Amino acid sequence: MSQRMKRVHSGDGDETKDAAQLDQLCINTLRTLSIDAVQKANSGHPGTPLDAAPAAYCLWQLFLRYDPNAPDWPNRDRFVLSSGHASALLYSLLFLCGVKPQTASGSETGTASQGQAVTLDALQHFRQAGSCCTGHPEFGDAAGVETTTGPLGQGAATSVGMAIASAWLAATYNRPGFALFDHNVYALCGDGDMMEGVSSEAASLAGHLKLANLCWIYDDNHISIEGSTAITFTEDVGARFEAYGWQVIHVADANDLEALTHSLQRFIDTEDRPTMIIVQSHIGYGSPHKQDTKEAHGEALGDAEVRLVKEFFGFDPDVQFAVPNGVTEHFSAQFGARGASLHADWATLFNAYRSQYPDLALQIERMQQRALPDELDSSLPSFAADPKGIATRDASGKVLNALAAHMPWLLGGAADLSPSTKTHLSFDFAGDFEPPAEHEETAHSYAGRNLHFGVREHAMCAVANGLSLSKLRAFAASFFVFTDYCRGAIRLSAMMGLPVIYIWTHDSISMGEDGPTHQPVEQLASFRAMPGMVLLRPADANEVVEAWKVIMRMTDRPVSLVLTRQALPTLDRSHYASAAGLARGAYVLADAADGKPDVLLLATGSEVALCVAAREQLMRDGIQARVVSMPSWELFEAESEAYRDSVLPPAVTARVSVEAASPLGWERYAGQRGAILGMRTFGLSAPGKVAEAHFGFDVAHVVAAARQQLKRQSSAMSGTQP
């Protein structure tokens, strides 16, 4: 496409165009719609849509298995725009392909819905409030946006989770003559994706797992915000990916549809490894003054330049958002017809499968609806009172195994830490998710439920997002302090409202000798600050059981379960309140005899037992103390004001909060003049008990703080200074 295209006027349908001309017309329509959207918003990234349109078109029109009338069809191919700044290209595709809105039923087959996911009006209001065409693709705003992207590398890494899910579904549910799951996963990536560490972690894992259903298309245009990538990025990306175990294919000209088609077919034909297609392109292709410049990357081209680009592609420069005759029909005749036919065949196959394998079909249906197996709670263990107790990580491991044994689509793993996080699924049929080994008698299979992520925390959490987007129930685990390595992916879990289960252990300074590099201090506060995240820090084994009950019923948000390394006493629930109070976020664990406490002792996790012991000492001295276990601020805040006041009576201002972490936020519950016992420095390399005593997390300090609070309250009531 080195020559200027013949001008096409919107609405001119007199010419008969052959297939090649229609292909080119569709590509250029994608380009001009994208730059019109960016220009009208005077904001966005026009360069990548101009250069990547041929690759996107070739994939969607010739290969992608996707029914535009049923965008939630489980066996659809997934397309992830990891280069999320090129969102205008994706929205233009969804508009021209006539993708319908997502169905709300969660049915296993998908059903036709009315209207379009992306309308022309929405495209014309790109990046404006109320439009589903947001600045970067946001999952849930428009059908066809498979995941939220924008932070570079996240889309690529999430696509690995989707590919794992596809392989797991096939290995678990396919039967002879019933290939229910065989979909592929594609990600369009850019130079920034290749630079980000998370994509390297994910690519390494994908190569090890030999995920032949995964294809990354690398739009190699050599430009980033600061200019040519030559100033920072001169490695041989292809050689790197070959070292990861990927098939690497090179396309020398982004406009060569024949080469693109051949490359994608090679991916389809490859059965033993993922594929990287490196496409050499020119950012801002067709822009006479901004092609191959950093200005084409992140700012509107300008009205004059847009006119020149349209003239280059043969479009009327005076017409905005032009859709020439034949374009939508061409998409419908290939992309749409292929997807509808494949989906219809799949629905027929699933109905026959349901007749022959009703139990498996029911699992698939429940999975798609994010429903639970019957009587799941009956499988859960209970824990007898024990003053020595058990670490909450150990209790969680027992509960997790009981749940996973009864819920076949619950799976996950840790970042090389499953022995420490107690997240290994150890029942007989759990297995490990690994590529089947040839000529070896191993239990390795893509049907395994234990995922081994290696020391790749960030990729692990992005993969968990991909699994969850595929409707599997995923968990991911590490030490709590290492959440700093994977915050980007966790934040996207919350932004997308995905019910990913995060299991974080070694939750405080009490984990001991590894010292301040491994002792989390600020992490609890940071997770509480994250919109959409539910944090649970249970106080004993039975609170762990109740926490898992809450977790399994979460369908629209992630949960962080924060657990101890050290043993905590298992409280005698015949003497103290039921652990079921955890479901309300905070509850009265132990109270004054008359229900009228002098002082409130508030705590989470391991510090609850400390408050229980302090209460006993205060009671011996005639001081009535109420202990409130507060495992989840988020759940507590969702309760009624009346309930919150019943737990924390406003009239009782003598309050002490105890948490071996940053004190940030505790003034909400302790009050501006309450005592907040927390960490104001990093930790200490010492045995756990020594570290606790060093920072004042002992009964004596809690009792002293309670007495000081009562003295302050008495002075306030008498009008004297404390």
Rosetta blueprint (number, residue, H / E / L):
1 M L
2 S L
3 Q L
4 R L
5 M L
6 K L
7 R L
8 V E
9 H L
10 S L
11 G L
12 D L
13 G L
14 D L
15 E L
16 T L
17 K L
18 D L
19 A H
20 A H
21 Q H
22 L H
23 D H
24 Q H
25 L H
26 C H
27 I H
28 N H
29 T H
30 L H
31 R H
32 T H
33 L H
34 S H
35 I H
36 D H
37 A H
38 V H
39 Q H
40 K H
41 A H
42 N L
43 S L
44 G L
45 H L
46 P L
47 G H
48 T H
49 P H
50 L H
51 D H
52 A H
53 A H
54 P H
55 A H
56 A H
57 Y H
58 C H
59 L H
60 W H
61 Q H
62 L H
63 F L
64 L L
65 R L
66 Y L
67 D L
68 P L
69 N L
70 A L
71 P L
72 D L
73 W L
74 P L
75 N L
76 R L
77 D L
78 R E
79 F E
80 V E
81 L E
82 S L
83 S L
84 G H
85 H H
86 A H
87 S H
88 A H
89 L H
90 L H
91 Y H
92 S H
93 L H
94 L H
95 F H
96 L H
97 C L
98 G L
99 V L
100 K L
101 P L
102 Q L
103 T L
104 A L
105 S L
106 G L
107 S L
108 E L
109 T L
110 G L
111 T L
112 A L
113 S L
114 Q L
115 G L
116 Q L
117 A L
118 V L
119 T L
120 L H
121 D H
122 A H
123 L H
124 Q H
125 H L
126 F L
127 R L
128 Q L
129 A L
130 G L
131 S L
132 C L
133 C L
134 T L
135 G L
136 H L
137 P L
138 E L
139 F L
140 G L
141 D L
142 A L
143 A L
144 G L
145 V L
146 E L
147 T L
148 T L
149 T L
150 G L
151 P L
152 L L
153 G L
154 Q H
155 G H
156 A H
157 A H
158 T H
159 S H
160 V H
161 G H
162 M H
163 A H
164 I H
165 A H
166 S H
167 A H
168 W H
169 L H
170 A H
171 A H
172 T H
173 Y H
174 N L
175 R E
176 P L
177 G L
178 F E
179 A L
180 L L
181 F L
182 D L
183 H L
184 N L
185 V E
186 Y E
187 A E
188 L E
189 C E
190 G L
191 D H
192 G H
193 D H
194 M H
195 M H
196 E L
197 G H
198 V H
199 S H
200 S H
201 E H
202 A H
203 A H
204 S H
205 L H
206 A H
207 G H
208 H H
209 L H
210 K L
211 L L
212 A L
213 N L
214 L E
215 C E
216 W E
217 I E
218 Y E
219 D E
220 D E
221 N L
222 H L
223 I E
224 S E
225 I L
226 E L
227 G E
228 S E
229 T H
230 A H
231 I H
232 T L
233 F L
234 T L
235 E L
236 D L
237 V H
238 G H
239 A H
240 R H
241 F H
242 E H
243 A H
244 Y H
245 G L
246 W L
247 Q E
248 V E
249 I E
250 H E
251 V E
252 A L
253 D L
254 A L
255 N L
256 D L
257 L H
258 E H
259 A H
260 L H
261 T H
262 H H
263 S H
264 L H
265 Q H
266 R H
267 F H
268 I H
269 D H
270 T L
271 E L
272 D L
273 R L
274 P L
275 T E
276 M E
277 I E
278 I E
279 V E
280 Q E
281 S L
282 H L
283 I L
284 G L
285 Y L
286 G L
287 S L
288 P L
289 H L
290 K L
291 Q L
292 D L
293 T L
294 K L
295 E H
296 A H
297 H H
298 G H
299 E L
300 A L
301 L L
302 G L
303 D H
304 A H
305 E H
306 V H
307 R H
308 L H
309 V H
310 K H
311 E H
312 F H
313 F L
314 G L
315 F E
316 D L
317 P L
318 D L
319 V L
320 Q L
321 F L
322 A L
323 V L
324 P L
325 N L
326 G L
327 V H
328 T H
329 E H
330 H H
331 F H
332 S H
333 A H
334 Q H
335 F H
336 G H
337 A H
338 R H
339 G H
340 A H
341 S H
342 L H
343 H H
344 A H
345 D H
346 W H
347 A H
348 T H
349 L H
350 F H
351 N H
352 A H
353 Y H
354 R H
355 S H
356 Q H
357 Y L
358 P H
359 D H
360 L H
361 A H
362 L H
363 Q H
364 I H
365 E H
366 R H
367 M H
368 Q H
369 Q L
370 R L
371 A L
372 L L
373 P L
374 D L
375 E L
376 L H
377 D H
378 S H
379 S H
380 L L
381 P L
382 S L
383 F L
384 A L
385 A L
386 D E
387 P E
388 K E
389 G E
390 I E
391 A E
392 T H
393 R H
394 D H
395 A H
396 S H
397 G H
398 K H
399 V H
400 L H
401 N H
402 A H
403 L H
404 A H
405 A H
406 H H
407 M L
408 P L
409 W L
410 L E
411 L E
412 G E
413 G E
414 A E
415 A L
416 D L
417 L L
418 S H
419 P H
420 S H
421 T H
422 K L
423 T L
424 H L
425 L L
426 S L
427 F L
428 D L
429 F L
430 A L
431 G L
432 D E
433 F E
434 E L
435 P L
436 P L
437 A L
438 E L
439 H L
440 E L
441 E L
442 T L
443 A L
444 H L
445 S E
446 Y L
447 A L
448 G L
449 R L
450 N E
451 L E
452 H E
453 F L
454 G L
455 V L
456 R L
457 E H
458 H H
459 A H
460 M H
461 C H
462 A H
463 V H
464 A H
465 N H
466 G H
467 L H
468 S H
469 L H
470 S L
471 K L
472 L L
473 R E
474 A E
475 F E
476 A E
477 A E
478 S E
479 F E
480 F H
481 V H
482 F H
483 T H
484 D H
485 Y H
486 C L
487 R H
488 G H
489 A H
490 I H
491 R H
492 L H
493 S H
494 A H
495 M H
496 M H
497 G L
498 L L
499 P L
500 V L
501 I E
502 Y E
503 I E
504 W E
505 T E
506 H L
507 D L
508 S L
509 I H
510 S H
511 M H
512 G L
513 E L
514 D L
515 G L
516 P L
517 T L
518 H L
519 Q L
520 P L
521 V L
522 E L
523 Q H
524 L H
525 A H
526 S H
527 F H
528 R H
529 A L
530 M L
531 P L
532 G L
533 M L
534 V E
535 L E
536 L E
537 R L
538 P L
539 A L
540 D L
541 A H
542 N H
543 E H
544 V H
545 V H
546 E H
547 A H
548 W H
549 K H
550 V H
551 I H
552 M H
553 R L
554 M L
555 T L
556 D L
557 R L
558 P L
559 V E
560 S E
561 L E
562 V E
563 L L
564 T L
565 R L
566 Q L
567 A E
568 L E
569 P E
570 T E
571 L L
572 D L
573 R L
574 S L
575 H L
576 Y L
577 A L
578 S L
579 A H
580 A H
581 G H
582 L H
583 A H
584 R H
585 G L
586 A L
587 Y E
588 V E
589 L E
590 A E
591 D L
592 A L
593 A L
594 D L
595 G L
596 K L
597 P L
598 D L
599 V E
600 L E
601 L E
602 L E
603 A E
604 T L
605 G L
606 S L
607 E H
608 V H
609 A H
610 L H
611 C H
612 V H
613 A H
614 A H
615 R H
616 E H
617 Q H
618 L H
619 M H
620 R H
621 D L
622 G L
623 I L
624 Q L
625 A E
626 R E
627 V E
628 V E
629 S E
630 M L
631 P L
632 S L
633 W H
634 E H
635 L H
636 F H
637 E H
638 A L
639 E L
640 S L
641 E H
642 A H
643 Y H
644 R H
645 D H
646 S H
647 V H
648 L L
649 P L
650 P L
651 A L
652 V L
653 T L
654 A L
655 R E
656 V E
657 S E
658 V E
659 E L
660 A L
661 A L
662 S L
663 P L
664 L L
665 G L
666 W L
667 E H
668 R H
669 Y H
670 A H
671 G L
672 Q L
673 R L
674 G L
675 A E
676 I E
677 L E
678 G L
679 M L
680 R L
681 T L
682 F L
683 G L
684 L L
685 S L
686 A L
687 P L
688 G H
689 K H
690 V H
691 A H
692 E H
693 A H
694 H H
695 F L
696 G L
697 F L
698 D L
699 V H
700 A H
701 H H
702 V H
703 V H
704 A H
705 A H
706 A H
707 R H
708 Q H
709 Q H
710 L H
711 K H
712 R H
713 Q H
714 S H
715 S H
716 A H
717 M H
718 S H
719 G L
720 T L
721 Q L
722 P L
